[in-house]
Amino acid sequence: KQEVTQIPAALSVPEGENLVLNCSFTDSAIYNLQWFRQDPGKGLTSLLLIQSSQREQTSGRLNASLDKSSGRSTLYIAASQPGDSATYLCAVPGDQTGANNLFFGTGTRLTVIP
Amino acid sequence: DAGVIQSPRHEVTEMGQEVTLRCKPISGHDYLFWYRQTMMRGLELLIYFNNNVPIDDSGMPEDRFSAKMPNASFSTLKIQPSEPRDSAVYFCASSLPSSPNEQFFGPGTRLTVL
């Protein structure tokens, strides 16, 4: 069974700093990897999806990288803002066929201090 | 589009009572997923449907849990009888057939069983 781990569990940074969130997974034969954002009391919003054939994806100030061989992904947030404060989760499908069950990490709670 | 709609947003009930959670997926999305989120276990997939048919219910914790999807625009998750350990946030998500992993989440139902 795929296991997804996120470190750190919580992170606090001053506004304007660049930061990196980490995600690792035990089975490197993944179909894709997603990063989600969850605000308190809200559902999840997909930020970036990286296919297994890709090394990275960018959206605005966000950049996600994927290293399948090492079972790792990072989410880089540039010039952090207080509005970035949320919990960030990564998720991978259950198997290489792109099965539809997603396995989620426990998340990193980010606080950006004004 | 209104996105995935879940009701109720909050539910407080006593142990032993029946609880029914409801979900309306995004129109045109053939996949529907039910997840449960707790502090201890994070986000876990309970069951998912494709074209109203349950595909994988291996995540359903026990016989007290049941899910139905009578039509393409409605699904229910029922717990009978409820127990305090069922307290969690239950999310519904839906996705297009062309990209089942790109799931759109509802706001969740926070269930508290006393």
Interface residues (C-beta under 8 A of the other chain):
Chain A: Y31 N32 Q34 F36 G41 K42 G43 L44 T45 S46 L49 L89 A91 P93 G98 N100 N101 L102 F103 F104 G105 T106 G107
Chain B: V4 Y31 F33 G42 L43 E44 L45 Y48 N50 I55 D56 G59 F91 A93 S95 P100 N101 E102 Q103 F104 F105 G106 P107 G108 R110
